[in-house]
Amino acid sequence: MKKIYHLSTCDTCKRILNELEVPDAFILQDIKTDEITAEQLEEMYNLSGSYESLFSKRARLYKERDLKNKDLKEEDYKNLILEHYTFLKRPVIINNDEIFIGNAKKNVASAKESIHG
């Protein structure tokens, strides 16, 4: 599978998508207008090995709900991501059996290498 989960209203996601020069073979899913399904999240989990690695601790709701002071388990991270799209760390790039999560420079460079390498 070749897929990118992103937020079309996010300037960082837009910049990364431009930088990646995404081939037509990739499916782009705007997670705000096309919500993540439990099956899609499960696929991401199988590639990443943890829901926590897919979870954004920068989300506004994370701060508003004071989640940093709660003892969150894998199941909690899963449910929160399914509950609200902003909890997914973005972008999530899947290139066959590789997954790249988030916007760290090194991560984006690895994704670009994987896509075009």
C-alpha positions in Angstrom: 0.0 0.0 0.0 1.1 3.5 -0.8 -0.8 6.0 1.3 -0.4 9.3 3.1 -2.6 10.4 5.9 -2.5 14.2 6.2 -4.4 17.3 7.1 -5.1 19.6 4.1 -5.4 22.6 6.3 -2.0 22.0 7.9 0.8 24.1 6.4 3.5 21.7 7.7 1.7 18.8 5.9 1.4 20.9 2.7 5.1 21.7 2.8 6.1 18.0 3.4 3.8 16.8 0.6 5.5 19.3 -1.8 8.9 18.3 -0.6 8.2 14.6 -1.1 7.0 15.1 -4.7 4.4 12.4 -4.1 4.0 10.1 -7.1 0.4 9.4 -8.4 0.6 5.8 -7.1 0.0 7.2 -3.6 -3.4 7.7 -2.1 -3.7 10.9 -0.1 -6.3 10.9 2.7 -7.3 14.1 4.3 -8.1 12.9 7.9 -10.4 15.8 8.6 -12.8 15.2 5.7 -12.2 11.4 5.4 -11.9 10.0 9.0 -9.5 7.3 9.9 -11.2 3.9 10.3 -10.4 1.4 13.0 -9.0 -0.9 10.2 -6.7 1.9 8.9 -5.5 2.6 12.4 -4.8 -1.1 12.9 -2.7 -1.2 9.7 -0.7 1.7 10.9 -0.3 0.0 14.3 0.9 -3.2 12.6 3.6 -1.3 10.8 4.6 1.0 13.7 4.3 -1.4 16.6 2.5 1.1 19.0 -0.4 3.4 19.1 1.6 5.8 21.2 4.1 6.3 18.3 1.1 7.4 16.2 -0.2 9.8 18.8 0.4 13.5 18.7 1.1 15.0 22.1 1.0 18.5 20.4 -2.7 18.3 19.8 -4.7 21.1 21.4 -7.1 18.6 22.9 -4.1 16.9 24.6 -3.4 20.0 26.6 -7.1 21.0 27.1 -7.9 17.6 28.6 -4.7 17.6 30.7 -3.8 14.1 29.2 -0.1 14.5 30.1 -1.1 14.0 33.7 -3.0 10.8 33.0 -1.5 7.3 32.7 -2.4 6.5 29.1 -2.2 2.9 27.9 -2.0 1.7 24.3 -5.8 1.2 24.2 -6.3 4.8 25.4 -4.1 6.1 22.5 -6.0 4.0 20.0 -9.4 5.3 21.2 -8.3 8.9 21.3 -6.9 8.7 17.8 -10.2 7.2 16.6 -12.2 9.8 18.6 -10.6 12.9 17.0 -8.3 13.3 14.0 -6.0 15.8 15.7 -4.6 13.1 17.9 -2.9 11.4 14.9 0.7 12.5 14.5 0.9 13.9 10.9 1.7 13.1 8.3 1.7 9.3 8.3 3.4 8.0 5.2 3.0 4.3 4.3 5.2 3.0 1.5 4.5 -0.7 1.1 5.8 -2.2 4.4 7.5 1.0 5.7 5.8 3.6 7.8 7.0 7.2 8.5 5.2 9.1 11.3 5.4 12.8 11.9 7.2 15.8 10.6 10.8 15.4 11.9 13.3 16.3 9.3 15.1 13.0 9.5 11.8 11.1 9.2 10.7 13.1 6.1 14.2 12.6 4.5 13.8 8.8 5.1 10.3 8.8 3.6 11.6 10.7 0.5 14.4 8.2 0.1 12.0 5.3 0.5 9.6 6.8 -2.1 12.2 7.9 -4.7 15.2 5.7 -3.7 
